[in-house]
Amino acid sequence: MTSLNIPTAGGFRPPAVPEVDVHGFWGERIDAVADKTVMILYDRCVAAGMLDQIDPDRLVPEIRMPFHTRADGSPDTVNVQMFWDSDVAKVIEAAAYALYRKPNPDLEAKTDAIIDMFEKLQQPDGYLNSWFIRMQPGKRWTNLRDCHELYCAGHLMEAAVAYFHATGKRKFLDVMCRYADHIDHMFGPRPGQRPGYCGHEEIELALVRLGRTTGEQRYLDLARFFVDERGKRPHYFDVEAKERGADPKQFRHRTYEYNQSHAPVREQTKVTGHAVRAMYLYAGMADIATEFTDDSLTDALKILWDDLTTKQMYVTGGIGPAASNEGFTDYFDLPNESAYAETCAAVGLIMWASRMLGRGPDRRYADIMEQALYNGALSGLATDGAKFFYDNPLESRGTHHRWIWHRCPCCPPNIARTVLSIGSYMYGVSTGELAVHLYGESTARLAVGAAPVTLTQRTDYPWDGRIAITVGLDVPVSFKLALRLPAWCRGAKLSIDGESIDVAVAEDKGYARIERLWRGGETILLDLPMDIRALHANPAVRADIGRVCLARGPIIYCAEEVDNGAGLNSVILPGDLSHAGAGSIEQLGKAVAIDVAAKRERWDDWRGKLYDAKKPILEDVTTRFVPYHLWDNREPGEMLVWVRTER
Amino acid sequence: MTSLNIPTAGGFRPPAVPEVDVHGFWGERIDAVADKTVMILYDRCVAAGMLDQIDPDRLVPEIRMPFHTRADGSPDTVNVQMFWDSDVAKVIEAAAYALYRKPNPDLEAKTDAIIDMFEKLQQPDGYLNSWFIRMQPGKRWTNLRDCHELYCAGHLMEAAVAYFHATGKRKFLDVMCRYADHIDHMFGPRPGQRPGYCGHEEIELALVRLGRTTGEQRYLDLARFFVDERGKRPHYFDVEAKERGADPKQFRHRTYEYNQSHAPVREQTKVTGHAVRAMYLYAGMADIATEFTDDSLTDALKILWDDLTTKQMYVTGGIGPAASNEGFTDYFDLPNESAYAETCAAVGLIMWASRMLGRGPDRRYADIMEQALYNGALSGLATDGAKFFYDNPLESRGTHHRWIWHRCPCCPPNIARTVLSIGSYMYGVSTGELAVHLYGESTARLAVGAAPVTLTQRTDYPWDGRIAITVGLDVPVSFKLALRLPAWCRGAKLSIDGESIDVAVAEDKGYARIERLWRGGETILLDLPMDIRALHANPAVRADIGRVCLARGPIIYCAEEVDNGAGLNSVILPGDLSHAGAGSIEQLGKAVAIDVAAKRERWDDWRGKLYDAKKPILEDVTTRFVPYHLWDNREPGEMLVWVRTER
């Protein structure tokens, strides 16, 4: 068994989190999460009663969370308490990365205690789910469609892998391997096994992580089985419903598009349903495509990728506009004020994008990963690490604010674990190539074959586009180094030890791919000019017509009331932004603000009138824009991403 | 008993329909409705099975329309079939006006036959409701909140009044007086009477019409009782629900704001709930205010009027943005594409506005009456008189079309009777004054006191703002003539027999009020210049920001795909419209089109892209606008009222 993710076949794999020391922009965020968020998450899980449900030494508690209501008014069989194991698992995963970041004996002891509970809770056959062991015993594996059972298993596996990497302790990893063995025993193509899969995807990508960490091929095969089985006829969820005496049509989400099981995965061409589920499925599919070099999956994923990113994605990388299904609706239906755009869905998009890089560097994936990361995902976490957004609208009249906790507390640990594990998203490692997908002050201890390679980035990214990368080697090694050239950048410059490289010649799929014998000590200078861009949306997006959104580097900007006063829709940006300036923002660290000389309609003389032939008077103003992910970190008020523009 | 509405006290009353011969713009519409619509309505009522329910000589039919479903999935006690009497009544009312317009023995025979059915159906005590006599016997007066019982009675009364005016036949009027007497016996403040009122307002204004026609004061007093009782505590609908063994909270519309009984009417300050119900209530209140010179009602109505017209009304005069409650939501919530803006609600607004003129000429009411009439109401009727809109959005992607019939067929007969009775909205008659509220080619036979006065209008209004009014008298009479000076008009000119009148001096509340001894034969020339106006909306209306809507005279304009191609949101109007031209529209008679030199964004190069820094290219185009009420009368396609404007 290998301890880290060293690839043994084709394709690129992410480094394990401890392999990358992150500083700078992300380092500060990691410290905030490690110092504050993780313990907040732990405390809130305790306060919610989650450990009462898990710990077999405590009395079985009352059910705390109400069951959902069906359309006909009757109580459904599902509530959010069913997937508490997954919330606790994400907290353990975040705790693991935090412990790697800095020792914290108190947090480690608390995490070990939870792991002990799970170990004690585990049944002799390996089964492990606190809801179905303690709250609804006897019902295990009877409703994969609704009950999040394999989803919870997946998050526990991810947590176990992370905790092992961070602490070297095997206990939780062994517990989860026993559970994975049980699942492998229950589900599969052989006689007596069930051809099932989960209504809430996650187990697929988790089994790949577990397989990569343990070297156990069965886990990869089982993940592939879940992916391949999904959506086949007769439909497993129909069969399963009849077996438990239920009408398959009694499904609160009506169509299996909700959980992406309406068709076999290779036949799906439209991104549908619950956004987080879709992203986790596609992430798992991409992992399987990498592990099994399965082009049939890659081809399907490319179609889905285009479908999502050219018809259904907010400019923030937020996805899933509708609250009703926490997911997708019609093409180009991207309302700003009512945008659901759950933090978890942006995290899921980052996960999918990073796994699409498993088949090789390609900026169509890495650019979107970066876009979702710096905007629609990071917005979910306040700078102090103590407050959260669940939904991430692109416009607010001033009533949308960060909250302390949520009855469905999936987002806080999800953005926390993503921030803490950002190092693993920055690089890709194959047998002969190292890819730099994301830039940021950091040191990565990677390897090409058996040869260790240290890549050190010095940069103020994302506030500045100049990056210095030094290559550290014990002995000279020949390998390819791939450096992403973001599509948002015009005029990228590249040099190695002062010798300039023609970017146009070196570029392949948006990466400068430099193959040579590296001797160690080389310094690569990459300059990515960060011009201020005014982005227009496809006019099929009704909400954004006549509006632009400002961007600089990977950062999407917004205007806030705290800087500009109320009535942000009175601001009209000039068509020419060449005079826009960049400044710094008090209260928000090194963040770069954009100041634009704009026009503004006077709106103060409308009292008592609804329609009027008088043209609104224009005034000259300077309008300040701040990074979208930082909004609602100062005084509350209006916020606007898509601002009117001169025509 | 007087046969027409001659005022005997203060206040202004509308003339009866036969007193005004209408030609020109409205004359053509009246002919289309009389020639075609009325018989279509009759046929569709027959096809729906309505007469099977009414005719006591036929077998009691099966229930044809499904009951509503409650939020909890159980069937409600209400369906749309319950108020079929009201649909038939509106058809009789429309037929009455049509018979006045031109003899039609077939239609008259059919109408007489329905009246005979109602006469036969009437119970010995005067009660008359086909649903509760034949479909649900024994349940009468047990659920005023939901079952439209007094609402149906009101429409039957209106029909009876109209049929009497049109034909001179008394049978139906007598039937309805007997029913009104029964209702007056059942409801009232005396011991043994019920302090009830209808959940669907209408009876109030109907009783006033019946009282004015018959001279019976009891009907006016009963109308006043219904108005005064509404919203008092203990709440009648609560008491009534308990009496029939139901939980008062089991109400599918949750709050009594839905039917405007949440507070006594004089304490209501916000226009809420179901839009048609609200309008009918306020219309009835205004009638009572006029009949009883009740300033406490007038004061309440003024507050509600401002609330509606400065915060909750579309520029078309459409009201009630939401389909969910067929009514009002939040202030300034006026989405264009999803606008419900039911035809009946605009008709209701016209009815309310016309009755606000009962306390004297005031253009704040007459202007809005005209705005709703020419736009949000008239749009509900196709030019051929055979197709209808139920909801009247202000933007369509090309999928919203006129329909032949509707399961809730309230709008077609409502707009039909409004068009046919337009003459009665044009004038107001008091003891010493005649008011001209609406302009249009017509001859009105009115009276001041006992002296007959004929007012003849010669004009191409609404396409041209020049109006010639001649005063016809038998003998010289001294009276005041009030001529509306619409607020949309700048530079109105007025002369009598060539002698110019200073409009500014003569104006009072937006009317030129000319008091003199009229000798007969005078010709008044009124010139209302119709400049093309670009209207802006209050910026609190989020949907209209950065957009304008074109208007000329009382007509609101829209762009249609048939004239301009698809992608109407790519059109950007210039800030200066002085070069806009007016033209005529093939296929749409004398209607005036507006042609504007505009810019248009090229939208053809967006394929496969969602966001892009490239600014859309602008092209020069001429964009054609047509009257909103005429849209979807030619080839189907997109439609847009609020068009982007240059900034």
HADDOCK unambig.tbl for C-alpha pairs under 7 A between the chains (distance, minus, plus):
assign (segid A and resid 72 and name CA) (segid B and resid 72 and name CA) 5.31 0.50 0.50
assign (segid A and resid 72 and name CA) (segid B and resid 73 and name CA) 4.14 0.50 0.50
assign (segid A and resid 73 and name CA) (segid B and resid 71 and name CA) 6.94 0.50 0.50
assign (segid A and resid 73 and name CA) (segid B and resid 72 and name CA) 4.11 0.50 0.50
assign (segid A and resid 73 and name CA) (segid B and resid 73 and name CA) 5.80 0.50 0.50
assign (segid A and resid 310 and name CA) (segid B and resid 608 and name CA) 5.78 0.50 0.50
assign (segid A and resid 310 and name CA) (segid B and resid 609 and name CA) 5.42 0.50 0.50
assign (segid A and resid 310 and name CA) (segid B and resid 610 and name CA) 4.81 0.50 0.50
assign (segid A and resid 311 and name CA) (segid B and resid 610 and name CA) 6.29 0.50 0.50
assign (segid A and resid 533 and name CA) (segid B and resid 613 and name CA) 6.26 0.50 0.50
assign (segid A and resid 534 and name CA) (segid B and resid 613 and name CA) 5.61 0.50 0.50
assign (segid A and resid 535 and name CA) (segid B and resid 611 and name CA) 6.17 0.50 0.50
assign (segid A and resid 535 and name CA) (segid B and resid 612 and name CA) 5.27 0.50 0.50
assign (segid A and resid 535 and name CA) (segid B and resid 613 and name CA) 4.35 0.50 0.50
assign (segid A and resid 536 and name CA) (segid B and resid 611 and name CA) 5.59 0.50 0.50
assign (segid A and resid 536 and name CA) (segid B and resid 612 and name CA) 5.34 0.50 0.50
assign (segid A and resid 536 and name CA) (segid B and resid 613 and name CA) 5.92 0.50 0.50
assign (segid A and resid 536 and name CA) (segid B and resid 615 and name CA) 6.91 0.50 0.50
assign (segid A and resid 537 and name CA) (segid B and resid 610 and name CA) 5.78 0.50 0.50
assign (segid A and resid 537 and name CA) (segid B and resid 611 and name CA) 4.52 0.50 0.50
assign (segid A and resid 537 and name CA) (segid B and resid 612 and name CA) 6.50 0.50 0.50
assign (segid A and resid 538 and name CA) (segid B and resid 606 and name CA) 6.07 0.50 0.50
assign (segid A and resid 538 and name CA) (segid B and resid 609 and name CA) 6.68 0.50 0.50
assign (segid A and resid 538 and name CA) (segid B and resid 610 and name CA) 4.98 0.50 0.50
assign (segid A and resid 538 and name CA) (segid B and resid 611 and name CA) 5.98 0.50 0.50
assign (segid A and resid 539 and name CA) (segid B and resid 603 and name CA) 6.92 0.50 0.50
assign (segid A and resid 603 and name CA) (segid B and resid 539 and name CA) 6.92 0.50 0.50
assign (segid A and resid 606 and name CA) (segid B and resid 538 and name CA) 6.08 0.50 0.50
assign (segid A and resid 608 and name CA) (segid B and resid 310 and name CA) 5.76 0.50 0.50
assign (segid A and resid 609 and name CA) (segid B and resid 310 and name CA) 5.42 0.50 0.50
assign (segid A and resid 609 and name CA) (segid B and resid 538 and name CA) 6.67 0.50 0.50
assign (segid A and resid 610 and name CA) (segid B and resid 310 and name CA) 4.82 0.50 0.50
assign (segid A and resid 610 and name CA) (segid B and resid 311 and name CA) 6.31 0.50 0.50
assign (segid A and resid 610 and name CA) (segid B and resid 537 and name CA) 5.80 0.50 0.50
assign (segid A and resid 610 and name CA) (segid B and resid 538 and name CA) 4.96 0.50 0.50
assign (segid A and resid 611 and name CA) (segid B and resid 535 and name CA) 6.17 0.50 0.50
assign (segid A and resid 611 and name CA) (segid B and resid 536 and name CA) 5.61 0.50 0.50
assign (segid A and resid 611 and name CA) (segid B and resid 537 and name CA) 4.52 0.50 0.50
assign (segid A and resid 611 and name CA) (segid B and resid 538 and name CA) 5.96 0.50 0.50
assign (segid A and resid 612 and name CA) (segid B and resid 535 and name CA) 5.27 0.50 0.50
assign (segid A and resid 612 and name CA) (segid B and resid 536 and name CA) 5.34 0.50 0.50
assign (segid A and resid 612 and name CA) (segid B and resid 537 and name CA) 6.48 0.50 0.50
assign (segid A and resid 613 and name CA) (segid B and resid 533 and name CA) 6.24 0.50 0.50
assign (segid A and resid 613 and name CA) (segid B and resid 534 and name CA) 5.60 0.50 0.50
assign (segid A and resid 613 and name CA) (segid B and resid 535 and name CA) 4.35 0.50 0.50
assign (segid A and resid 613 and name CA) (segid B and resid 536 and name CA) 5.91 0.50 0.50
assign (segid A and resid 615 and name CA) (segid B and resid 536 and name CA) 6.90 0.50 0.50
assign (segid A and resid 646 and name CA) (segid B and resid 647 and name CA) 5.16 0.50 0.50
assign (segid A and resid 647 and name CA) (segid B and resid 646 and name CA) 5.15 0.50 0.50
assign (segid A and resid 647 and name CA) (segid B and resid 647 and name CA) 5.60 0.50 0.50
